Amino acid sequence: MLRRRDRLLGVECKRIDAPRMTPSIRIALEDLGLERVVVLYPGERRYPLTDRVEAVPLDHLAGEQPLFDA
């Protein structure tokens, strides 16, 4: 979990090639009041899992593209 000013954001790491929504992500969104969650994975494509959850390739951490929207 990350705090950016008054926003709570979640990060989950997966070793699978095609991450999906899990019960734990849904629970974290609700119980922790997270605004957004990114799921870091070893793939190459960034794509949404839901309106508040996005799969993000691990190599984006080293790039200039932000993990979360401003």
Secondary structure as GFF3:
##gff-version 3
##sequence-region A 1 70
A	DSSP	beta_strand	2	4	.	.	.	ID=ss1
A	DSSP	beta_strand	7	13	.	.	.	ID=ss2
A	DSSP	alpha_helix	23	31	.	.	.	ID=ss3
A	DSSP	beta_strand	36	41	.	.	.	ID=ss4
A	DSSP	beta_strand	47	48	.	.	.	ID=ss5
A	DSSP	beta_strand	53	57	.	.	.	ID=ss6
A	DSSP	three_ten_helix	58	62	.	.	.	ID=ss7
###
